[in-house]
């Protein structure tokens, strides 16, 4: 089952651009996987498969044509990560786990097979939504226009991976 059971707890992050539902995650560019022992959590930074219709005015003015966000998965267990070289276009699939728990199994795969799998709580957090134009080599190193006020004040590009307030909280 593909991401139909993905419940974004803080929908207000994505809803102004995408409405009440997260776009299908069947073809996303997965930029990073951040593992954090507190929680434990897994945070995926990914380019959403389609830009929001219509693009926000500030994104259009900056030339942004791609939406990127983080999805944070909580109470992670049974993590397997193998043979992954970012960035990669992947399919993120979600299936409910049987039983009384409010938990799901998440798998990220390419045509070569599954490279990331874990179980987690069914509620997911969205964060750090931005618009950008990929560089000619496909990288996301250039300017980003962040939707959140704090992110917009603090960042004009993606911060370094050691920036804990961006990648861990």
C-alpha positions in Angstrom: 0.0 0.0 0.0 1.5 3.3 -1.0 1.6 6.1 1.5 -2.2 6.1 2.0 -1.7 5.5 5.7 0.9 8.2 6.2 -0.7 10.6 8.7 1.1 13.9 8.8 0.4 15.2 12.3 1.2 18.8 11.6 -0.7 19.2 8.3 -0.6 23.0 8.5 3.0 22.9 7.2 1.9 21.3 3.8 -1.8 22.2 3.6 -1.5 25.8 2.3 0.3 24.4 -0.8 -0.9 20.9 -1.2 -4.3 20.7 0.6 -5.1 18.2 3.3 -3.2 15.2 1.8 0.5 14.7 1.2 1.3 14.1 -2.5 2.0 10.5 -3.4 5.6 9.5 -2.6 6.0 7.1 -5.5 8.8 9.1 -7.1 10.7 11.4 -4.8 14.3 12.5 -4.8 15.6 11.3 -1.5 18.3 13.8 -0.5 19.2 12.6 3.0 18.4 10.2 5.8 19.2 11.5 9.3 19.2 9.0 12.2 18.7 10.4 15.7 18.9 8.2 18.8 16.6 10.5 20.7 13.1 9.2 20.0 14.5 7.3 18.1 13.7 9.1 14.9 14.5 8.9 11.2 14.2 12.1 9.2 14.0 12.0 5.4 14.8 15.1 3.4 13.1 14.8 0.1 12.0 16.6 -3.0 8.2 16.2 -3.4 7.2 14.6 -6.7 5.3 17.6 -8.0 5.4 21.3 -7.2 2.4 22.8 -5.5 -0.3 24.1 -7.9 0.0 27.1 -8.1 3.5 28.0 -7.0 3.7 30.6 -4.2 4.6 34.0 -5.6 7.9 34.2 -3.7 8.9 30.9 -5.2 8.0 32.0 -8.7 9.9 35.3 -8.2 13.0 33.3 -7.2 12.8 30.8 -10.0 12.0 27.9 -7.6 10.2 25.0 -9.3 10.8 22.1 -6.8 9.4 21.6 -3.3 11.5 20.0 -0.6 10.6 19.1 3.0 11.6 16.8 5.8 9.5 14.0 7.1 10.3 12.9 10.6 9.3 9.4 11.6 9.0 8.8 15.4 9.5 5.7 17.6 11.6 3.9 14.9 12.5 0.3 15.3 13.8 -2.5 13.0 15.9 -0.2 10.9 17.7 -1.5 7.9 19.7 0.9 5.6 21.9 -0.5 2.9 23.7 0.4 -0.4 22.3 3.9 -0.7 24.1 6.7 -2.4 22.2 10.0 -2.3 20.5 11.6 -4.0 18.3 8.9 -5.5 14.8 8.9 -7.0 12.9 6.5 -4.8 9.5 5.1 -4.0 8.5 5.5 -0.4 5.8 3.0 0.5 3.9 2.7 3.8 1.9 -0.2 5.1 0.1 -0.5 8.5 1.3 -3.1 11.0 -1.2 -5.6 12.3 -2.2 -5.4 15.9 -3.5 -2.7 18.3 -0.5 -0.4 17.9 -0.7 2.7 15.7 2.4 1.8 13.8 3.5 1.5 10.1 6.2 -0.1 8.1 8.1 2.3 5.8 10.2 1.2 2.8 12.2 3.2 0.4 13.2 1.5 -2.8 14.5 2.0 -6.4 14.4 -0.4 -9.3 17.4 -2.1 -7.7 15.4 -3.0 -4.6 14.7 -1.7 -1.1 17.5 0.2 0.6 15.7 1.6 3.6 13.1 -0.1 5.8 11.9 0.5 9.3 8.8 0.5 11.5 7.6 3.6 13.3 4.6 5.4 14.8 2.0 6.2 12.2 2.0 9.9 12.9 4.7 11.7 10.9 6.0 15.3 11.3 6.6 17.5 8.3 9.2 20.3 8.6 11.4 22.8 6.7 9.3 23.2 3.5 11.1 25.1 0.9 11.1 25.8 -2.8 14.3 25.8 -4.9 15.6 25.3 -8.4 17.9 22.3 -8.8 21.4 23.0 -10.0 22.4 21.7 -13.5 23.9 18.7 -11.8 20.7 18.0 -9.9 22.1 19.2 -6.5 20.1 21.3 -4.1 23.0 23.5 -3.0 21.6 26.8 -4.4 19.1 29.3 -2.9 16.0 28.0 -1.1 12.9 29.9 -0.2 11.6 28.6 3.1 7.9 28.8 4.0 8.4 28.8 7.8 9.1 32.3 9.2 12.0 31.1 11.4 13.6 29.1 8.6 13.2 32.0 6.2 14.9 34.4 8.7 17.8 31.9 9.4 18.5 30.3 6.1 18.8 31.3 2.4 20.3 27.9 1.5 20.4 24.5 3.2 22.4 24.6 6.4 25.3 22.3 6.9 24.5 18.7 8.2 25.9 19.6 11.6 23.1 22.2 12.2 21.2 20.4 14.8 18.2 22.8 15.0 17.5 22.1 11.3 18.2 18.4 11.1 17.3 17.1 14.6 14.4 19.2 16.0 
